[in-house]
Amino acid sequence: MKVVFFSPHFPAYGAEFCDRLKQTGATVLGIGDAPYEGLSARLKSALSEYYRIGNMEDEDQILRAMGHFIHRWGRIDRFDSLNEHWIEMDAAIRTDFNIFGMKRDFVENLKHKSKMGAYFDEAGVATIQQHKYVDRAGAEAFIKRVGYPVVIKPDQGSGASMTLKVDNDADLAAFERGKPAGISFVIQQHIDGIILTYDGMVNRDGEIVFAASHRFEQSIMEVVNTDSHLHYYCLPFIDPAIEEAGRNTIKAFGLREKFFHIEFFQTGAEQKIVALEINMRPPGAWMTDAINFSYDTDVYRLWADMVVRNKVDGPQAGRYYTGYASRKDHIRYRHDHKAILAAHGDSIVNYNRIEPVFSRAMGNCAYQFRSENFDDVRSIVRFIQDVEI
């Protein structure tokens, strides 16, 4: 199998996916804008050839790179990036070269939040009420129906960029005055509760071959807008209601050979499951590593096995709760890095700085840690993020 990996150098975990593809027997070819000498040693080792282009947004340059690869290597079997930003470009290239995977005619349903609702309806999953933001009058009519607060966010995109909570008429007027031109927005009902994810892989026959779940007790929107720190937990089990909603959603969307990341609200009082959105990519914010720590597995290898062999060894069993706790450089914390390692070094499985482009949501640095006891993991989060008064 010959696989072209688009932007293999960014995000950084692309090198892990390329490495496992090579280990599984694929020929891996890369297209990116970074100088070859700047690629990591692991990525260089995984790539049979790397074609550098000057502009990742220029489809003509990508077409020339693909023409070069086909001339030299023959038919290309897969084209992917596993990156939300490139989902439309990926689909365009697959369409142009008749490569297996999502094509142009379907990708719009995944890129636009406003079009996802019909698929969740088909899955029998309640969806968050929303309205395409066309003008203030339409927004006010929607708010009259659902009440304040509401959330306004871009119809396309991820990571809570340009997402805000609107609590009253004054907030709505302020948004209207500062609304960026050329960007389509949706307005959504605000729901109190936690976010539970359904993350995993579906093979080319439509069978879910691996799944896991993360628990977010914070709003990413609030983290971004207040420039605060983030925490979440990877669970060693999947709530049965999330499992059912997730499986029905994958079936409704008709997904094949994809990594997926679905977000559901679980309301506080009723414990009702409400779909928020679906993304056709691995979860971000180090969640692939969190899954590895919770399940003692290697999701990068599982994905490569699914793509190359259409087979994943298993089943995988969860054992640990894995916590993620980030820190922001501008916040003064009670415990320094040395104190954290002294207190919880036996539980910490990962620590690193975070790429600046992701730091607003993910933090400037972060720790991952695990335990078979959920209370222990919660305690470590509190210790790491304890702020000086």
N, C-alpha and C positions, 0 to 999 in steps of 0.2 A: 504494500500500500504506500502511495506517495501522498504526503500531507503538506500543504502550504499553510504555515502558521503566520498570520498577519500580526505585526507588532509583537514579536515574541519577547522583546526586551522590556515591555511595559504593559501592564503592571509586572512587577518583578517575578511573581509566581508563574509567569509564562514559561520561564526556563525549566520549571519543574514538570510542566505538562509536556514540553518538548523532549526533555530527558527521558520520561517514561515512554513516550511514543517510540523513541529510538530503541529503548530496551525491549519493547514489545515487538520490534521487528520492522517498524515503518521507516521509510526514508522521509526525513523532515527537512523542508525547505522554508526559509524565512524571508519575509519582506518587512523592512522597517526603515526608519529615518535616522537611526543612530549609527555612528561610525562602527565598523566591524571591530576595530581595536578596543572600543569601549564596552563591548558585550562581555558578560561574565564568562569565566572559563567553562562553567557547566553548560551554558547555552552554546558556546562555540563548539563544544564537543558533541552536542546533540544535533547540530545542523549540518547536513551534507552540503548545503550551499546557502549563502545569504546574499540577497539582492537589496542594495540600499537605494532608496528613492528620496527625493528632496521634499516632497509634500505628500503626507499620508492621506490628504483629502482629495488628491488629484487622481480620478479614476483612470485617466489615460496613462499615467505613470505605472499604475498597478497592472493595467492591461499589458503594457510592454514587459513588465517583470514576469507576468504569467506566460506571455509568448516565449520569452527566453527559457523559462523552466520547461515548458512543453517541448520546445525544440530539443532541449538537452536531455530531459528525463522521460519524456513520453506523457501519456495521459495522467492528469492529476485526479486523485480519488477524493480528496477532501480539501476544503478551504475554510479556515476558522480563525477566530481571534479570542473567543471567550471573553469579550469585552463589550459592555453595553453600548459604548460610544460608536462602535463599528458595525452594529447589527445590520444597518441598511447597506453599508458597503459590502459586507460579507455576502448578503443576499444577492446584491447586484452581480458580484463576480461569479457566484454559483449559477446564477441564471445565464449569464453570458457564456459560460463554459460548460453548462449542463452538468454541474457537479452535484452530487447527492447533498441534500440538506434543504433548509428553508430558502425559498426563493422570494423574489420581489412581491409576488401577488399575495403573500401571506404575512410578510414582516410588518406591515402597517398595523395589523391586529395586536402585535406585541409591543410596538413602539409607542402607540398612543394609549394612554390610560383611559381615555374616553371611549375606546372601542373594546375594552376588555370585558365590560359588563355582560355583554350577550353570551360570552363563553362561560362566565361564572354562572349565569342564569341556567344555561344548558346543563351545567354540572350540578345544579340544585343547591348552590352555595349562595347564601345571602351576600349582597355586595354593599359597599359603602355608597350612600346616596351622593350623587355628584351632578354637576351641570357644566356644560361647556361655557366658559366665560367669554361672552361676546360683548356685552356692555353692562353698565352699572344697573340699568333697569332690570335686566334678566337676572343679575346676581341678587338684587334686592327681592325679586319674586321668589327665588330659590331660598333665600334666608328666611323669608316670611313663612315658608313651608317647614323648614327644619329647625330654625332658630339659631341664635348665636350660641357658642362660637362656631366658626367654620374655618376650613383650611383652604388656602389658595396655593396652587403649585403649577409648574409647567406641565403641559400635556405630554411632553416628552422629557426624558432625563431621569437621573437617579441621584441618590446621595443627598437629598433634601436641599439641593441648590435652588435658590429663589423661592423657597417654600416658607409660608408664614401663616400664623394663626391670627384670625381676625375676630376680635371680641365685641365690636360695636360699630355703629355707623361712622364714627370718626376714623377708626382703623380702615374701614372700607374706602372712605374718601381719600385717605392718605395713599392707599394702594393705587387707587385710580389715578391720582396725580403723578405718581412715580412709576407707573406701569411701563416696563420696557417695550419698545416698539419691535414688531416682527416676531414676537414669541406668543404662542398660543397657550392659554391657561385653562385649568379646570378649577371649579370651586366644589369643595367636598364637605359633607357633614363631619363634624368633629366627634370622635368617639372616645370615651374614657375607657381605658383598659390597657392590657399589655399586648405586645406583638409576639406571636409564635410563628416561626417560619417552618416551611416544608422544603427541604433542600435535598437534591439528589440527582440521579441520572436515570434516563429512560433509554432503552436500547432501540435499535432500528426496527424491531418488531412491536414497539409500543409498550414493552414490559418495563416496569420500574425495577431496576436491578440493585439500587441502593438508595436509602433515604435517611435523613437525620433531621433534627429540629433544634432551633435556637430560641431563647427566651430574652426579650428586650423589655425591661421595665421602665426605660426612658424613651422619650420621643427624640428621634434623630433630629427632627426639626428644631426642637428646643436646644439641643446640643450645639447645632450649627449657629443658630441665631444668637445664642448667649455666649458662644465661644467657650463652652464648658467641656468637661471630660466625659468619656463614654464608658459604660460597662455593659456586658451581656454575658449570657451563659449558654454553652452548648450542653444539651441534655443527653443522658445515656438512653433515652427512650423517646417515643413519639406519642403525644396525647392521642387517644383513639379517634377523637373528633377531628383533629388536625389530619390524621392519617386518612380518614375517609374523605374529608374535603379535598385534600391534596390529590389523592388518587383520582377522584371524580373530575377534578380540574384538568389534570394531565390528559385524561381520556377525552374530555370535551375539546381541548385545544388540538388534539390529534398529534401530539409531539412524537418525534422520532429522533433517536440518537442525539440527545441533548442533555446538558447539565441544566438544571432548573433551580430557581429560587423564588418561592411564593411566600408572600406575607399575609398573615391573617391577624385580625384583632380578636382577642378574647375579652369580652366585656366583663366588667367587674362584678356586677350583681347577678346577672342572668347566666354568666359563663357562655354567652352566645358567640358563635364563630362567624365572623364577618370578613369576607375577602377584601384585601386592600389592592394588591397588584401582583403580577407575575413577571419575572425576568428570566430570559433564556441564557443564563450564564451561571458560573459558580458564584456563590455568595461572596461578598467582599469582606473587608475589615478583619482579615486573617481567619475567617470562619472555616475555610478549607483546612487550615492547620488545627483549628479547634476540633473539627470532626476527627482528624487523625489522632489527636490526643485522647478524645473521649472513647473512641472505638478501637484504639490500637491498630489502626489500619493506614493505608496510603491511598487517598482518594485520587491522587494524580495517576497512580498505576491503575486503579479501578477504571478511571475514565479512558485511559489508553487501551486497556483490555477491551472495553466496550466498543471503542471505535475500530480497532484493528481486528479483534476476534469475535465481536458481538457476544462476548461471554464474560461474566464477572464472577470470580470465585466468591463463595459465601455460604450461608448468610453471615453478615457482619453483626457482632453483638456489642452493644454499648456497655461500658463499665464505669466510666468516670464522668463527673460533672467538671467541665472545663470553663473557667472564668476568664474574661478579658477585662482588663482595667487600664485605661489610658490616662495619661497626664498631659497637661498643657504647660508650656514653658512660662507663661505669664502668671500662673497660679502658684502661690506659696503653700507648700505641703508640709505637714508636721514631720513626716518621716522621709529621710533621704534614701537614695538607692542602696547604700550600704546597710542601713537599718532594715530595709525591706528584705534584702537577701539574708540578713542575720535572723530575722523573725520567721521568714517563710521560704527560705531557699530550697528546702526539701520538696516543696510543692510546685515551685516555679519551673515551667518547662520551656519558656521562651521569653526573651526580652530583646527589644530592638527599637531603634528610631524609625519613624514613619516618613515615607516620601512626602515632601511638603505639599504636593497637590492634593493629598488626602487628609492633611492634618486638621483641617477645620472640623471634620466629622470624626475622624479616628483618633485624634490626639497627636502630640509631637513625639511621644514615645508610649510604649505599652508593654504590659506584662500579660502572660498567659500562665495559668496554674490549674492544677486539677486535684480532685479528691473524690473518693467514693461517697463522701458526706456533703450534701448541698450546703448545710450551715457553715462548714469549714470554708467553702469557696466564697460564700457571701461575706464571711468575716475578713477574708483576705482582701476583697474589694474595698471594704470599709477602711482597712489599714492603709492600703496604697493611696486611696483618694481622700484621706483625712486632711482637711484643709486647716491651716493656721487661722485662728480668729483674730 
